[in-house]
Amino acid sequence: MSQCLAEWPTPYPSVGPNFGGNMQQSKLESLIEVNTNIATGFIVSYIFWTFFLVDWIEQGYVTIHDNFIITMMFTVIAVIRGYLWRRFFNAGFHKLVHQWVIR
């Protein structure tokens, strides 16, 4: 039965057992990637607030415009950080994590 399912066409070519033979992440490896992304996000956020947004904090108020700008900064940083971690894990570090997980 699994052979029949493997031959079943999928609407998403990047999903499924016949996707180019690439090794996919296990659930634990995905959890490690996500936690790495979140931990670095916390650190980057703390550093960003401490060193770059001190002026807004010292003024004692943040306008709606300031709030929008700050939110956009964090969004751009999060997208870049998430993209870089995904590329890093998929490029080679993923193989090291996989070897570590299966031992």
Secondary structure as UniProt FT lines:
FT   HELIX           2..7
FT   TURN            13..14
FT   TURN            17..18
FT   TURN            20..21
FT   HELIX           27..52
FT   HELIX           54..59
FT   HELIX           64..88
FT   HELIX           89..93
FT   HELIX           94..102
//
